[in-house]
Amino acid sequence: MADFFSCLFLSIAVSVDSFFAGLTYGLRGIRIPILSQCIIALSTSAAFLLSMTIGCVIERVVPFDLSKYAGSAILIFLGILSLKEALGSEKSNNRKRNEGKNTLLSIMLDIMKEPETADFDVSGIIEPKESFFLGAALALDAVGAGLGAGAMGFKVIHAVLLVAVFEFALMSVGLYLGGKNIRKKIPNLSCLPGTILILIGIFRLI
């Protein structure tokens, strides 16, 4: 049961960015069709599966105690980075978009900073082809968490399925709330993912 709840909270931490992305799109009146939401959820869960599989290989090759400590350290480190970014963004929200060549990496970084830039044709709808880029951008945060979770011995199937479900569900909730324009009533949750990752990392060490 403890393993299930660890997977549950990890999935929520990985998927919170989808909630904020959905909230941003809802506030700007940008729609994300069901198919596009499914592609985004599958993209993120696929990246999480890949990184978690690598983590599982590490767990089998490296002694259990060492792999457990390494996995916990990865999650705690990612949590600290997430908190630092969240606190930094509260102090300054005037980040400039990446300039220069529109490489795949720069496009994804732009989308992470300003989710609405995924609407390349400014149609007000995130089409399936555009959703691949949004899914890839959201997957960047999931990769490190998947690696740490795999090294710590998390159940792969449980974790991946929960990530897919929460990615879809939290984005849907964000879209709905953004459409209702109630952002001011929603507490600032930007520190939540980092806090959860740190707590999971510490809990698995006990």
Secondary structure, DSSP 8 states (H G I E B T S, - for coil): -HHHHHHHHHHHHHHHHHHHHHHHHHHTT-B--HHHHHHHHHHHHHHHHHHHHHHHHHHHHS-HHHHHHHHHHHHHHHHHHHHHHHHHHHH--------S---HHHHHHHHHH-GGGG-TT-SSB--HHHHHHHHHHHHHHHHHHHHHHHHTT--HHHHHHHHHHHHHHHHHHHHHHHHTT-GGGS---TTHHHHHHHHHHHHHH-
